[in-house]
């Protein structure tokens, strides 16, 4: 119920799978709206993902530069990856950090969970902070090519103000890190 007591939920009348891919599927639903009318809802059903704000030193974080086909550009991001079916998000975060950046965390703390694009996607992203890193062999996926760098947090914040960082999960992580430093 909304604040004024109005029902805001929608009842699903029918769902059709439009596309099934390697990472997600697209469904189209017909729903009944609170006013009794019907509408279509297109939804990307995603298994969820993790992202890791990793500190190789007290004032530096790990960023990876990767070409993202959907945007047509190389983006600077914190290490991240998709959850496997039934995988624990913390285990996935440790795995992704090791695979992408070559570090294993001794301390892993859940920061937030948030929907990346709730207007059309079910993807829930789990954001973690990783500290006390131990070097481990990196092992990226066969179709994954990236550059890993450790960068002072203050420099990353300059990159953010210069609009060099455009990735939402990375922006959220950087703003959280700055907030923690001010507290």
C-alpha positions as a Markdown table, in Angstrom:
| # | Residue | x | y | z |
|---|---|---|---|---|
| 1 | Unk | 0.0 | 0.0 | 0.0 |
| 2 | Unk | 1.1 | 3.5 | -0.7 |
| 3 | Unk | 1.3 | 6.2 | 1.9 |
| 4 | Unk | -2.3 | 7.3 | 1.2 |
| 5 | Unk | -3.5 | 3.7 | 1.5 |
| 6 | Unk | -3.8 | 3.2 | -2.3 |
| 7 | Unk | -2.7 | -0.3 | -3.6 |
| 8 | Unk | 0.3 | 0.2 | -5.8 |
| 9 | Unk | 1.1 | -3.4 | -6.7 |
| 10 | Unk | 0.4 | -5.0 | -10.0 |
| 11 | Unk | -1.0 | -8.5 | -10.5 |
| 12 | Unk | 0.5 | -10.7 | -13.2 |
| 13 | Unk | -2.0 | -12.1 | -15.7 |
| 14 | Unk | 0.4 | -13.7 | -18.2 |
| 15 | Unk | 4.1 | -14.0 | -18.9 |
| 16 | Unk | 5.9 | -14.9 | -22.1 |
| 17 | Unk | 9.6 | -15.5 | -22.6 |
| 18 | Unk | 10.8 | -13.3 | -25.5 |
| 19 | Unk | 14.5 | -14.2 | -25.4 |
| 20 | Unk | 16.7 | -16.6 | -23.5 |
| 21 | Unk | 20.5 | -15.9 | -23.5 |
| 22 | Unk | 23.6 | -16.9 | -21.7 |
| 23 | Unk | 23.4 | -14.2 | -19.0 |
| 24 | Unk | 19.7 | -13.2 | -18.9 |
| 25 | Unk | 16.3 | -13.8 | -20.3 |
| 26 | Unk | 13.7 | -11.2 | -21.4 |
| 27 | Unk | 10.1 | -11.7 | -20.4 |
| 28 | Unk | 7.0 | -9.8 | -21.4 |
| 29 | Unk | 4.1 | -9.7 | -18.9 |
| 30 | Unk | 0.6 | -8.5 | -19.0 |
| 31 | Unk | -0.4 | -7.0 | -15.7 |
| 32 | Unk | -3.5 | -5.7 | -14.0 |
| 33 | Unk | -2.9 | -2.2 | -12.7 |
| 34 | Unk | -4.3 | -0.7 | -9.5 |
| 35 | Unk | -7.0 | 1.1 | -11.4 |
| 36 | Unk | -8.1 | -2.2 | -13.1 |
| 37 | Unk | -6.6 | -1.4 | -16.5 |
| 38 | Unk | -4.0 | -3.7 | -18.1 |
| 39 | Unk | -0.5 | -2.9 | -19.3 |
| 40 | Unk | 2.6 | -4.7 | -20.7 |
| 41 | Unk | 5.8 | -5.0 | -18.7 |
| 42 | Unk | 9.1 | -6.0 | -20.4 |
| 43 | Unk | 11.6 | -7.4 | -17.9 |
| 44 | Unk | 15.2 | -8.5 | -18.1 |
| 45 | Unk | 15.4 | -11.4 | -15.7 |
| 46 | Unk | 19.0 | -11.4 | -14.3 |
| 47 | Unk | 20.5 | -13.8 | -11.7 |
| 48 | Unk | 22.2 | -10.9 | -9.8 |
| 49 | Unk | 25.8 | -9.8 | -9.5 |
| 50 | Unk | 28.5 | -8.6 | -7.1 |
| 51 | Unk | 30.9 | -5.8 | -7.1 |
| 52 | Unk | 34.0 | -5.3 | -4.9 |
| 53 | Unk | 35.6 | -2.1 | -3.5 |
| 54 | Unk | 39.0 | -3.6 | -2.9 |
| 55 | Unk | 41.7 | -1.8 | -0.9 |
| 56 | Unk | 45.3 | -3.1 | -1.6 |
| 57 | Unk | 46.5 | -0.4 | 0.8 |
| 58 | Unk | 44.6 | 1.9 | 3.2 |
| 59 | Unk | 44.4 | 4.8 | 0.7 |
| 60 | Unk | 44.2 | 3.0 | -2.7 |
| 61 | Unk | 41.5 | 1.0 | -4.5 |
| 62 | Unk | 41.5 | -1.5 | -7.4 |
| 63 | Unk | 39.9 | -0.4 | -10.7 |
| 64 | Unk | 39.7 | -2.4 | -13.9 |
| 65 | Unk | 39.5 | -1.0 | -17.4 |
| 66 | Unk | 37.4 | -3.0 | -19.7 |
| 67 | Unk | 35.7 | -2.5 | -23.1 |
| 68 | Unk | 32.0 | -2.8 | -22.7 |
| 69 | Unk | 30.3 | -3.7 | -26.0 |
| 70 | Unk | 26.9 | -2.3 | -24.9 |
| 71 | Unk | 28.3 | 1.2 | -24.4 |
| 72 | Unk | 30.9 | 1.1 | -27.2 |
| 73 | Unk | 33.6 | 2.3 | -24.8 |
| 74 | Unk | 36.3 | 1.3 | -22.3 |
| 75 | Unk | 35.1 | 1.9 | -18.8 |
| 76 | Unk | 36.9 | 2.1 | -15.4 |
| 77 | Unk | 35.0 | -0.1 | -12.9 |
| 78 | Unk | 35.5 | -1.9 | -9.6 |
| 79 | Unk | 35.8 | -5.7 | -10.0 |
| 80 | Unk | 32.4 | -7.3 | -10.5 |
| 81 | Unk | 30.7 | -10.3 | -11.9 |
| 82 | Unk | 27.5 | -12.3 | -12.3 |
| 83 | Unk | 26.3 | -14.7 | -9.6 |
| 84 | Unk | 26.2 | -18.4 | -10.6 |
| 85 | Unk | 22.9 | -20.3 | -9.8 |
| 86 | Unk | 22.7 | -20.8 | -6.0 |
| 87 | Unk | 26.1 | -19.1 | -5.4 |
| 88 | Unk | 26.5 | -17.1 | -2.1 |
| 89 | Unk | 27.2 | -13.4 | -3.0 |
| 90 | Unk | 30.2 | -13.2 | -0.6 |
| 91 | Unk | 31.8 | -16.3 | -2.2 |
| 92 | Unk | 31.1 | -14.7 | -5.6 |
| 93 | Unk | 32.7 | -11.5 | -4.5 |
| 94 | Unk | 35.9 | -13.3 | -3.4 |
| 95 | Unk | 36.0 | -15.3 | -6.6 |
| 96 | Unk | 35.5 | -12.3 | -8.9 |
| 97 | Unk | 38.2 | -10.3 | -7.0 |
| 98 | Unk | 40.6 | -13.2 | -7.4 |
| 99 | Unk | 39.7 | -13.8 | -11.1 |
| 100 | Unk | 39.8 | -10.2 | -12.2 |
| 101 | Unk | 42.4 | -8.5 | -10.0 |
| 102 | Unk | 44.5 | -11.3 | -8.6 |
| 103 | Unk | 43.7 | -10.7 | -4.9 |
| 104 | Unk | 42.0 | -12.8 | -2.2 |
| 105 | Unk | 40.4 | -10.8 | 0.6 |
| 106 | Unk | 41.0 | -11.7 | 4.3 |
| 107 | Unk | 38.2 | -9.3 | 5.3 |
| 108 | Unk | 35.0 | -9.0 | 3.2 |
| 109 | Unk | 32.1 | -6.8 | 4.3 |
| 110 | Unk | 28.7 | -6.3 | 2.7 |
| 111 | Unk | 28.0 | -2.6 | 2.1 |
| 112 | Unk | 24.7 | -2.4 | 0.1 |
| 113 | Unk | 22.5 | -4.4 | -2.2 |
| 114 | Unk | 20.7 | -2.4 | -4.9 |
| 115 | Unk | 18.7 | -2.8 | -8.1 |
| 116 | Unk | 20.8 | -1.6 | -11.1 |
| 117 | Unk | 17.8 | -0.6 | -13.3 |
| 118 | Unk | 14.5 | -1.4 | -11.6 |
| 119 | Unk | 12.4 | 0.0 | -14.4 |
| 120 | Unk | 13.2 | -3.0 | -16.6 |
| 121 | Unk | 15.6 | -5.4 | -14.9 |
| 122 | Unk | 15.5 | -7.7 | -11.9 |
| 123 | Unk | 19.3 | -7.5 | -11.4 |
| 124 | Unk | 20.2 | -7.1 | -7.7 |
| 125 | Unk | 23.8 | -6.1 | -7.2 |
| 126 | Unk | 25.6 | -6.9 | -3.9 |
| 127 | Unk | 28.4 | -4.4 | -3.2 |
| 128 | Unk | 31.3 | -5.5 | -0.9 |
| 129 | Unk | 34.3 | -4.0 | 0.6 |
| 130 | Unk | 37.5 | -6.1 | 0.6 |
| 131 | Unk | 40.5 | -5.4 | 2.8 |
| 132 | Unk | 43.7 | -7.3 | 3.9 |
| 133 | Unk | 44.3 | -8.5 | 0.4 |
| 134 | Unk | 46.6 | -11.5 | -0.4 |
| 135 | Unk | 48.0 | -11.9 | -3.9 |
| 136 | Unk | 46.5 | -14.8 | -5.9 |
| 137 | Unk | 46.7 | -15.8 | -9.5 |
| 138 | Unk | 44.2 | -14.0 | -11.7 |
| 139 | Unk | 42.2 | -16.0 | -14.2 |
| 140 | Unk | 39.8 | -14.0 | -16.3 |
| 141 | Unk | 37.1 | -15.6 | -18.4 |
| 142 | Unk | 38.1 | -16.5 | -22.0 |
| 143 | Unk | 36.2 | -13.6 | -23.4 |
| 144 | Unk | 37.3 | -11.1 | -20.8 |
| 145 | Unk | 40.2 | -8.7 | -21.4 |
| 146 | Unk | 41.0 | -6.0 | -18.9 |
| 147 | Unk | 43.6 | -3.8 | -17.3 |
| 148 | Unk | 44.0 | -3.8 | -13.5 |
| 149 | Unk | 45.3 | -0.8 | -11.6 |
| 150 | Unk | 45.6 | 0.3 | -8.0 |
| 151 | Unk | 44.8 | 4.0 | -7.7 |
| 152 | Unk | 44.6 | 6.4 | -4.7 |
| 153 | Unk | 41.0 | 7.0 | -3.7 |
| 154 | Unk | 41.6 | 10.8 | -4.1 |
| 155 | Unk | 42.7 | 10.3 | -7.7 |
| 156 | Unk | 39.7 | 8.1 | -8.4 |
| 157 | Unk | 37.5 | 10.9 | -7.0 |
| 158 | Unk | 39.2 | 13.3 | -9.4 |
| 159 | Unk | 38.5 | 10.9 | -12.3 |
| 160 | Unk | 34.9 | 10.9 | -11.1 |
| 161 | Unk | 34.7 | 14.7 | -11.2 |
| 162 | Unk | 36.3 | 14.7 | -14.6 |
| 163 | Unk | 33.6 | 12.3 | -15.8 |
| 164 | Unk | 36.2 | 9.5 | -16.6 |
| 165 | Unk | 34.2 | 7.1 | -14.4 |
| 166 | Unk | 30.7 | 6.5 | -15.8 |
| 167 | Unk | 29.9 | 3.1 | -14.2 |
| 168 | Unk | 27.1 | 3.3 | -11.6 |
| 169 | Unk | 28.3 | 0.6 | -9.3 |
| 170 | Unk | 31.7 | 2.2 | -9.2 |
| 171 | Unk | 30.3 | 5.7 | -8.6 |
| 172 | Unk | 28.2 | 4.3 | -5.7 |
| 173 | Unk | 31.3 | 2.5 | -4.2 |
| 174 | Unk | 33.4 | 5.6 | -4.5 |
| 175 | Unk | 30.8 | 7.9 | -2.9 |
| 176 | Unk | 30.4 | 5.4 | 0.0 |
| 177 | Unk | 34.2 | 5.2 | 0.5 |
| 178 | Unk | 34.4 | 9.0 | 0.7 |
| 179 | Unk | 31.5 | 9.2 | 3.1 |
| 180 | Unk | 33.3 | 6.6 | 5.3 |
| 181 | Unk | 36.5 | 8.7 | 5.3 |
| 182 | Unk | 34.5 | 11.8 | 6.4 |
| 183 | Unk | 32.8 | 9.9 | 9.3 |
